[in-house]
Amino acid sequence: MTKAPDLELPPVTTLRGGAIAAVSSDDLDIKTRLAQQVATRWFERKLSLRSPLDPPVPDRPGRPEKPELVPPKAVEKRSLHTMNGRIATLHAIAHIELNAVDLALDIVARYVSEPVPHSFFDGWMQVAFEEAKHFNLVRDRLRQLGADYGDMPAHDGLWKAAHSTRNDLTARLAVVPLILEARGLDVTPSLQAKMRETGDHETADILDVIYNDEKGHVAIGAKWFRFLCARERKDPAETFKRLVRENFRGPLKPPFNDLARAEAGLTPSFYRSLSPISSA
């Protein structure tokens, strides 16, 4: 990895305040460093949970001027067998990981008043820490290949999908970890294999780190989704399907990595009937 720049981070006294500061930052070095610093200080119990002085949670995360945000269909897909294609794929992954940083921080900041154990926030700050690590790994790899994050257009679909659930924690957990992050478990193994076929073992190794961490992220989402359903005496699988139909556009697309999903606590009873090819 490239040497981290010396950064002046804003002072943080509460978990919510730190999460909001990181979400709000449009400097991506500050955003990722602050996410990890706040996580570490929270794990060490050096931060209080919240304060009346904390600023409001922003509706949108801070972003640099680039990349240009375009509709999903306007993002060009390229072959992994060309350097430009691999760079485009890495750029798309970097964009996903950056959104994942902000989504984990947003869950902490937005739902800090929910009646949940402190271990809820432990889990999501662990996710924020690891997503920041992922973004920096991918960005470093882009730079090694002569590119950088922001060089290509990206789409805003991930944030929009999550923003629609901003008033419902159970729905947010259904959409973000149990749909969007679980999708990474489905597609990453084949992407790793293709990268190795092209001889890009460095990128494949980074994808291996991301894949193993993402299993844990889906597991955290599944744990707390089931916790909330149990508290309300609701069936988790049926509740998931209802929330997906209400809050997520389109069907869930196969193929599904059933083994990795099950290891994370997301069994086929949750998602199979939501696929257009339910026997896939």
N, C-alpha and C positions, 0 to 999 in steps of 0.2 A: 504494500500500500504506500501511497505518497505520504510524505510527512504532513501531519495535521498542522494547519496554520495556527499562529497565536491569535486567539480570539478573546475579545472582551464580552463575556456573557452577562446578561442582565441579572441583578440580584433576585434571588428566589427564597421565599420564606414558607410557602405552602405548596402542597402538591398540585392543587387546582391552579394556582397562580403560575407555577412552573410549566404545567401542561399548556396553559393558554399562551404563555410567552413563546413556547416552542412552536405551537400551531401557528401563531401569528407572524413569526419571523419569515421574511422573504429572502433571507440569506441562508442558503441550504447548509453551509458549514455550521452556522450558529444553530440552526434548527436541529440538526442531527446531534451535534455536541451537547446541546442543552437537553435534548430528550434523554440522552444517556446519563448526563450529570444528575438530572432530576430523578431518574430511576434509581441511580446509585444512592443518592441522599435519602430517598424514600425507603429503600431497602434497609438502610442504616438507621431508620427512624429518626432522621435529623430534620424532617419537615412535618409541620402540622398538616392536617387534611385540607382545610379551607379557611378562608377569612372573609368577613364582609367587605374587605378592601380589595379583594380579587377583582380584576376587570371582567366584563361580560365575555362569554364564549363567542368567538367570531363565527359568522355563518359560513365563511370561506377561509381556507388556510392561506397564509402568506406564500407568495410565489414570486420568483424573479420574472423579468420581462419575457424571457424565453424558457420553455418552448411555447410556440403559438398553440392555443387550444382549438381544436377543430372537431366536427362530428366524427364519431367512431368510424364510419364508412370512408372518411377522407384520409384515414391513416393507411399509407401504402404498405402492403405486405411484400416481402422480398425473399428470395431463396437463401437458405443458410449456406449454400455452397459458394457464395461470393462474399468477399470482405464487406461490401456495402450491406449485404443482407444480414450478416452477423451483427454488424454495428446497429442496424435498424432494430433487430430483435433485442439486443442489449439495451438500446434506448427505451424500447417499450417496457422492458422489465424494470429498468430504473424508475420509470414513471409510475409503474405499479407499486414498487417498494416505497417511493416517496409518499404516495397516497396512503399506503399502509401505515407509515409513521404517523401521519396526521390523524388517521382514523383511530388508531390506538390511543393517542393523546386526547382526541375528542371524546372518546368513550369515558375516559377518566374525568375530564373537565366537565362534560355535559351532565353526567349522571352521578356527580359526587354527593348529591343529596339523597340518593336512593338508599333504602334501608338494606344494605348488604354488608357482609364482613369486610374488614380491611384487606383480607386476602384476595378479594375481588380486584382491588387496585394493584396489589402485588402482581397479579397475573397480567393485567393490561400494561403495566409499566415494564414488565419483562418483555412483552410483545413489542412495545415502543422501542426499547433498547435494541432488540434484535433486528427490527425493521430498519432502524438507523444504520446498524452494521451492514445489512444487506445493501441498502442504497449506496453506501460508501464503497463497498466491494465492487458493485457493478459499475459505479462511476469511475473508479480507478481503472477498471478493465477497459472501459470506453477510452479513457485517456491514453492507455497503453497502445490502443489501436488507432490513435490519432484523431479521436473525436471527443465529444463531451456531451453531458446532458444539456438539453436545450437546442442542440443542433438541428433537430427534426421536430415536426409537429407532433402533438400528442392529443389524446381525447380526454374529456372530462367526465366520462360515464361513471367511473368508480365513485367519485365524490357525489355526483348527483344521486346515485342509487342509495348511498348511505344517508345523504341529507334528508331524504324523504322519510327516514325513520327517526328523526332527531327528537321526537316527542315520546318515543316508546322504546324502552331499553330492550324488551324481549324481541321486538321487531328488528332492532338494530343488530342484536346478536344473530338472529336468523339470517339477515342479509349479508353482514360483513364476514364473520368467521365461517359461518356454515354454508354460504354460497360462494362468495368471492374468494376467500382464502382456500376453501376446499377445492375450488377449481384448479388452484395451483398444484394440488396433490395429483390431479388427473393428468395434467399436461406436462409437468416438469420431467418425469422420467424419460419420455420420448424425446423431449428437447435435449436432455443430457446426452442421450444416445446419438442424436444427430450431430451435436457439437463434437463428440469424440470421433464420429465418422469423418468429419472434415479436418480432424487433427487439432481442433481447438480444445485441448485438454485443460487449459487454464480456466476457460469459461465453464466447462463442464464441472470442474472442481468447485467453482463458486456456486453453481446451481445445486450441487450436492449439499453444501452448507445451508442454502436457502430451503431446500426440500425437507431436510431433517428438522430445521427449526419450525417450518410451517406446520408440520405434524403437531407440534406442541401448541401452536397458536389455535389450530382448529380444536384441539382438545380443551383448551381453556374456554373457547367459545361454547363448546358442547357442555362442559361442566356447568357453566353459569346459566346457560339456557335451560338445562334440566333443573337446576336449582330454582329458578324463577317459576317454572312450570309446576314443580312439586309444591312450592309455597302457595300457589293458586289452585292446586289440585286439578291440574290440566294434564292431558296426555301429551307428552313432548312431541311425538311424531305428528299427531293430528294438528297440534298447535303450529308446528313448523310449516306444515302444508298450507294452513289457512293464512298465516302471515306472509308466506311467499306469494301466494295468489293475490294478496292485498297490496304488497309493497314491492314486488319485483316484476319487471316487464319481461315477458317471453318465457319459454320453457327452459328447464335445466338441460344442458346439452351433454349427451354421452360423448365419448366413453367415460365411465367412472372408475376410479381406482378404489374398488370396493374394500380391498385389504387395508390400505392406508387410511381410508375414511373410517373403517371400523375400529382400527387401532386408536383413532382419535375420538371415538365415541359417537360417530355419525354412521348409523347402520342403514342398510338399504330401505328400511321401512320409512325413513324420513323422506328420501328423495326420488325413489324409483318411479312412483306414480306421477311425478311432476315432469318426467321426461317424455318427449314425443315418441320415444322408442323405449317403452318401459321394460322390455325384456332384454335390452342391450347389455 
